[in-house]
Amino acid sequence: MTNEWCGWREATERALYGADGGFYTRPGGPGPAGHFRTSVHVSPLYAGAVAGLLRRVDTALGRPEELALVDVGAGRGELLTGVLAALPDEVAARLRPYAVERAARPRGLDPRIDWLGELPAPGSVTGLLFANEWLDNVPVDVVETDGDGVARRVLVRTDGTERLGEPVDGADAEWLRRWWSPPLVPVAPAPAGRTAPSPGLRAEVGRPRDEAWARAVGTLRAGLAVAVDYAHGREDRPLFGTLTGFRDGREVRPVPDGSCDITAHVALDACAGPSAELLSQREALHALGVDGRRPPLSLASTDPAAYIRALGTAGAAAELTDPAGLGGFGWLVEPVGGECAGLLKP
């Protein structure tokens, strides 16, 4: 990997997906599950909930002859494997499951799963597109305000050393003006009557994620697209950004050398199309029947084994819906065509 100065978007692209040993594309690597725990890895309840949502989509679409499930950022295919196991035979027989992932197909994966290195063609599939913690790994540039309050692109080297580059301009500047609050003023000097931002404020420019999500939604002829991720809204953007790294289950300093995951929270409100709905994971999973309530104590005396099983299920459901943890994730739910609107209403 080169050690020249470049923006975080370019550096992250090389570090995560580079042909010479990217974090996600390195042959024989453990995949995301080896470094951090997502909802998919917490419990089969999550795949069961996605299977339940897929069945709602199937019903809304009139049970088409071929029903697609497109898993974008599929890791090692864990979610698709779980969904296939949770579906009734009648639905599974019509299902066309696609894994979209830049890493190589893992050995032993269910042969029914099509493994794709890129999204299906625009308007080519009907069904459910599901992107669990994909957008946070779509590389973005980082900006920081200098001593005059001017937003400048942050440049980085492979060892993680940073410096400020040129002021942000063009489409990235427009994105910041529209979507980042408190607003970063990417021009110098600040307009008359407007105070320049304080120095040292940071933001991630989410425009590439907006474009990536629009392309993903565009693969659907009809159905529902769902993105699930760490997220923030325009009124609560973090003042110093969210760029970070993960390695072996621990949060670490983001260093773009291929040794760690590099991630940043997603401005899902900026990604959302006009028909989209934003929910928390807690709200979405509750609507799909995932409930963390403890089983009645009476079950412990009548059927102790069933009580223990139900207690374990309730614990996993509570972790998935904890508003201070995974339950606080954002769900961006975007129907394509009118049939699939409102499928996550309580």
C-alpha positions as CSV (number, residue, x, y, z in Angstrom):
1,M,0.0,0.0,0.0
2,T,1.2,3.5,-0.8
3,N,2.1,5.9,2.0
4,E,1.3,9.1,0.0
5,W,-1.2,11.7,1.3
6,C,-4.8,11.2,0.0
7,G,-8.4,11.8,1.3
8,W,-10.0,9.3,3.6
9,R,-12.4,8.1,0.9
10,E,-9.5,6.9,-1.3
11,A,-7.5,5.6,1.7
12,T,-10.5,3.6,3.0
13,E,-11.3,2.1,-0.4
14,R,-7.7,0.7,-0.6
15,A,-7.6,-0.4,3.0
16,L,-10.9,-2.3,3.0
17,Y,-11.2,-3.5,-0.6
18,G,-7.7,-3.2,-2.2
19,A,-6.5,-6.0,-4.4
20,D,-3.2,-6.3,-2.5
21,G,-4.8,-7.3,0.7
22,G,-7.9,-5.3,1.8
23,F,-9.4,-5.9,5.2
24,Y,-12.6,-7.4,3.6
25,T,-11.1,-8.9,0.5
26,R,-8.1,-10.6,1.9
27,P,-8.3,-14.4,1.0
28,G,-8.9,-16.6,4.0
29,G,-9.9,-13.8,6.3
30,P,-12.6,-14.4,9.0
31,G,-15.0,-11.8,7.6
32,P,-16.8,-9.2,9.7
33,A,-17.8,-11.8,12.3
34,G,-14.2,-12.1,13.2
35,H,-13.8,-8.5,14.2
36,F,-17.2,-7.2,15.4
37,R,-20.6,-8.5,16.3
38,T,-23.6,-7.4,14.2
39,S,-27.3,-8.2,14.8
40,V,-26.9,-11.1,12.4
41,H,-24.5,-12.8,14.7
42,V,-26.4,-12.1,17.9
43,S,-29.2,-14.6,17.4
44,P,-31.2,-16.5,14.8
45,L,-34.1,-14.2,15.8
46,Y,-32.7,-11.5,13.5
47,A,-32.7,-13.8,10.4
48,G,-36.2,-14.9,11.5
49,A,-37.4,-11.3,11.6
50,V,-35.9,-10.7,8.1
51,A,-37.7,-13.9,6.9
52,G,-40.9,-12.5,8.4
53,L,-40.4,-9.2,6.5
54,L,-39.7,-11.1,3.3
55,R,-43.0,-13.0,3.7
56,R,-44.8,-9.7,4.1
57,V,-43.2,-8.4,0.9
58,D,-44.1,-11.7,-0.9
59,T,-47.8,-11.3,0.1
60,A,-47.9,-7.6,-0.8
61,L,-46.5,-8.5,-4.3
62,G,-49.0,-11.2,-4.8
63,R,-46.6,-14.1,-4.3
64,P,-44.6,-13.7,-7.6
65,E,-43.2,-16.8,-9.4
66,E,-39.7,-15.6,-8.5
67,L,-39.1,-13.7,-5.3
68,A,-35.7,-12.1,-4.8
69,L,-33.8,-11.5,-1.5
70,V,-30.7,-9.3,-2.1
71,D,-28.3,-9.2,0.8
72,V,-26.0,-6.2,0.2
73,G,-22.7,-6.4,2.1
74,A,-23.4,-10.1,2.8
75,G,-20.2,-10.9,4.8
76,R,-19.9,-14.6,4.6
77,G,-23.6,-15.2,3.8
78,E,-24.7,-15.7,7.4
79,L,-28.0,-13.7,7.0
80,L,-29.1,-15.4,3.8
81,T,-28.3,-18.8,5.4
82,G,-30.4,-18.0,8.4
83,V,-33.3,-16.6,6.3
84,L,-33.4,-19.7,4.1
85,A,-33.6,-21.9,7.2
86,A,-36.5,-19.8,8.6
87,L,-38.7,-19.8,5.5
88,P,-41.5,-22.3,4.8
89,D,-40.8,-24.6,1.9
90,E,-43.3,-22.9,-0.4
91,V,-41.6,-19.6,-0.2
92,A,-38.1,-21.0,-0.2
93,A,-38.9,-22.8,-3.5
94,R,-39.6,-19.5,-5.2
95,L,-36.8,-17.6,-3.6
96,R,-33.8,-16.3,-5.6
97,P,-31.2,-15.3,-2.9
98,Y,-28.4,-13.0,-3.9
99,A,-25.3,-12.2,-1.8
100,V,-23.6,-8.9,-2.9
101,E,-20.1,-8.9,-1.5
102,R,-16.7,-7.9,-2.8
103,A,-14.9,-10.7,-1.0
104,A,-14.7,-14.2,-2.6
105,R,-17.5,-16.7,-2.2
106,P,-16.9,-18.7,1.0
107,R,-16.6,-22.4,0.8
108,G,-19.6,-24.5,1.7
109,L,-22.1,-21.8,1.1
110,D,-25.6,-23.0,0.2
111,P,-25.5,-23.5,-3.6
112,R,-28.9,-21.8,-3.9
113,I,-27.2,-18.4,-3.1
114,D,-26.0,-16.4,-6.1
115,W,-22.7,-14.7,-5.1
116,L,-22.3,-11.3,-6.8
117,G,-19.4,-8.9,-6.8
118,E,-21.7,-6.0,-7.6
119,L,-25.4,-5.1,-7.4
120,P,-27.9,-6.7,-9.8
121,A,-28.8,-4.7,-12.9
122,P,-31.2,-1.8,-12.4
123,G,-34.9,-2.8,-12.3
124,S,-34.0,-6.5,-12.6
125,V,-35.3,-8.0,-9.3
126,T,-38.6,-8.2,-7.4
127,G,-38.6,-8.7,-3.7
128,L,-36.6,-7.5,-0.7
129,L,-33.2,-5.8,-0.7
130,F,-31.6,-5.8,2.7
131,A,-28.4,-4.0,3.6
132,N,-27.3,-4.7,7.2
133,E,-24.3,-2.5,8.2
134,W,-23.2,-2.0,4.6
135,L,-23.5,1.8,4.2
136,D,-21.1,2.5,7.1
137,N,-18.4,0.8,5.1
138,V,-19.0,2.8,1.9
139,P,-15.9,5.0,2.0
140,V,-16.4,8.7,2.6
141,D,-14.1,11.8,2.8
142,V,-13.6,13.5,6.2
143,V,-13.5,17.3,6.6
144,E,-12.3,19.4,9.5
145,T,-12.5,23.2,10.1
146,D,-9.2,25.0,10.3
147,G,-8.3,27.9,12.5
148,D,-10.4,30.3,10.4
149,G,-13.4,28.0,10.5
150,V,-13.0,26.8,6.9
151,A,-13.9,23.2,6.2
152,R,-10.9,21.5,4.6
153,R,-10.5,17.9,3.4
154,V,-8.6,15.8,5.8
155,L,-5.6,14.0,4.2
156,V,-4.2,10.8,5.6
157,R,-1.3,8.5,5.1
158,T,-1.2,4.7,5.5
159,D,0.1,4.9,9.0
160,G,-2.9,7.1,10.0
161,T,-1.1,10.4,10.2
162,E,-3.4,13.3,9.1
163,R,-3.1,16.8,7.9
164,L,-5.6,19.3,6.4
165,G,-5.8,19.8,2.6
166,E,-7.7,22.1,0.4
167,P,-11.1,23.7,1.3
168,V,-14.1,21.5,0.4
169,D,-15.9,22.6,-2.8
170,G,-18.4,21.4,-5.4
171,A,-20.9,18.7,-4.7
172,D,-19.3,17.8,-1.4
173,A,-19.6,21.4,-0.2
174,E,-23.3,21.5,-1.2
175,W,-23.9,18.2,0.6
176,L,-22.4,19.7,3.8
177,R,-24.5,22.8,3.5
178,R,-27.7,20.8,3.1
179,W,-27.2,17.9,5.5
180,W,-24.7,18.8,8.2
181,S,-25.8,20.6,11.4
182,P,-24.3,22.6,13.0
183,P,-23.4,23.8,9.5
184,L,-19.8,23.7,8.4
185,V,-19.1,26.6,6.1
186,P,-16.9,25.3,3.3
187,V,-15.9,28.7,1.9
188,A,-13.5,31.3,3.0
189,P,-14.2,33.8,4.5
190,A,-17.6,33.2,6.1
191,P,-20.5,35.1,4.5
192,A,-21.3,38.5,6.0
193,G,-23.4,38.3,9.1
194,R,-22.6,34.6,9.7
195,T,-20.1,33.4,12.3
196,A,-17.6,30.9,11.1
197,P,-17.6,27.5,12.8
198,S,-15.2,26.8,15.5
199,P,-11.9,25.2,14.5
200,G,-11.5,21.4,14.9
201,L,-15.0,20.4,14.0
202,R,-15.2,17.3,11.9
203,A,-17.7,15.7,9.6
204,E,-18.0,12.8,7.1
205,V,-19.3,13.7,3.7
206,G,-22.0,11.2,3.1
207,R,-22.7,11.9,-0.6
208,P,-21.1,8.6,-1.8
209,R,-23.5,6.7,0.5
210,D,-26.5,8.6,-0.8
211,E,-25.5,7.6,-4.4
212,A,-24.7,4.0,-3.4
213,W,-28.1,3.6,-1.7
214,A,-29.9,5.1,-4.7
215,R,-28.2,2.5,-6.9
216,A,-29.2,-0.3,-4.6
217,V,-32.8,0.8,-4.5
218,G,-32.7,1.1,-8.2
219,T,-32.1,-2.7,-8.6
220,L,-35.7,-3.3,-7.6
221,R,-38.5,-3.5,-10.1
222,A,-40.9,-3.7,-7.2
223,G,-40.6,-4.5,-3.5
224,L,-38.9,-3.1,-0.5
225,A,-35.3,-1.8,0.2
226,V,-34.1,-1.7,3.8
227,A,-30.8,-0.3,5.1
228,V,-29.8,-1.0,8.8
229,D,-26.9,0.9,10.3
230,Y,-25.3,3.1,12.9
231,A,-27.0,6.4,12.1
232,H,-27.5,10.0,13.1
233,G,-30.0,12.6,12.0
234,R,-29.4,16.2,10.8
235,E,-30.3,17.7,14.2
236,D,-27.9,15.5,16.2
237,R,-24.8,15.2,14.0
238,P,-21.7,14.6,16.2
239,L,-19.5,17.7,16.4
240,F,-16.3,15.7,15.8
241,G,-17.4,13.0,13.4
242,T,-17.6,9.3,14.0
243,L,-14.8,7.8,12.0
244,T,-13.3,4.8,13.9
245,G,-11.8,1.4,13.5
246,F,-12.5,-2.1,14.7
247,R,-10.2,-5.1,15.1
248,D,-10.7,-8.4,17.0
249,G,-13.9,-7.1,18.6
250,R,-12.4,-3.9,19.9
251,E,-12.7,-0.3,18.8
252,V,-9.3,1.0,17.7
253,R,-7.8,4.1,16.0
254,P,-8.7,4.1,12.3
255,V,-5.5,3.4,10.4
256,P,-5.9,2.8,6.6
257,D,-3.3,0.0,6.3
258,G,-5.7,-2.9,5.8
259,S,-5.3,-4.1,9.4
260,C,-8.7,-3.0,10.7
261,D,-12.2,-2.2,9.7
262,I,-12.8,1.5,9.0
263,T,-16.3,2.7,9.6
264,A,-18.4,5.9,10.2
265,H,-22.0,6.4,11.2
266,V,-24.5,7.0,8.4
267,A,-26.7,10.0,7.7
268,L,-29.6,7.9,6.8
269,D,-31.9,10.9,6.5
270,A,-29.7,12.1,3.6
271,C,-29.9,8.7,1.9
272,A,-33.7,8.5,2.1
273,G,-35.8,8.8,-0.9
274,P,-39.2,10.6,-0.9
275,S,-41.2,7.5,0.0
276,A,-38.8,6.2,2.7
277,E,-39.5,5.8,6.4
278,L,-36.9,6.0,9.2
279,L,-37.3,3.8,12.2
280,S,-35.2,2.5,15.0
281,Q,-34.3,-1.1,15.1
282,R,-36.3,-1.5,18.3
283,E,-39.4,-0.2,16.5
284,A,-38.8,-2.3,13.4
285,L,-38.2,-5.6,15.3
286,H,-41.1,-5.0,17.6
287,A,-43.3,-4.6,14.5
288,L,-41.9,-8.0,13.2
289,G,-42.7,-9.7,16.5
290,V,-39.3,-9.7,18.2
291,D,-40.1,-9.1,21.9
292,G,-37.6,-9.2,24.8
293,R,-40.2,-9.8,27.5
294,R,-39.5,-12.6,29.9
295,P,-41.6,-15.7,29.8
296,P,-44.1,-16.2,32.6
297,L,-42.7,-17.7,35.8
298,S,-45.5,-20.2,35.8
299,L,-43.8,-21.9,32.8
300,A,-40.8,-22.7,35.0
301,S,-42.9,-25.0,37.1
302,T,-44.9,-26.6,34.3
303,D,-42.2,-27.0,31.7
304,P,-38.7,-26.0,33.1
305,A,-36.9,-26.8,29.8
306,A,-39.3,-24.7,27.8
307,Y,-38.9,-21.9,30.3
308,I,-35.1,-22.0,29.9
309,R,-35.4,-21.9,26.1
310,A,-37.8,-19.0,26.3
311,L,-35.6,-17.1,28.7
312,G,-32.7,-17.4,26.3
313,T,-34.8,-16.2,23.4
314,A,-36.0,-13.3,25.5
315,G,-32.4,-12.4,26.3
316,A,-31.4,-12.4,22.7
317,A,-34.5,-10.3,21.7
318,A,-33.7,-7.8,24.5
319,E,-30.1,-7.4,23.1
320,L,-31.4,-6.8,19.6
321,T,-33.9,-4.2,20.7
322,D,-32.0,-2.5,23.5
323,P,-32.4,1.3,22.7
324,A,-28.9,1.9,24.1
325,G,-27.4,-0.7,21.9
326,L,-28.4,-2.6,18.7
327,G,-32.0,-1.4,19.2
328,G,-30.8,2.2,18.6
329,F,-29.6,1.3,15.0
330,G,-31.5,3.1,12.2
331,W,-33.7,1.3,9.7
332,L,-34.2,3.1,6.4
333,V,-37.3,1.4,4.8
334,E,-38.0,2.4,1.2
335,P,-40.8,0.9,-0.9
336,V,-40.5,0.6,-4.7
337,G,-44.0,0.7,-6.0
338,G,-47.1,1.2,-3.8
339,E,-47.6,-2.5,-2.8
340,C,-44.9,-2.6,-0.1
341,A,-45.6,0.7,1.7
342,G,-46.4,0.5,5.4
343,L,-45.2,-3.1,5.9
344,L,-43.6,-2.2,9.3
345,K,-46.5,-0.5,10.8
346,P,-47.2,-1.8,14.4
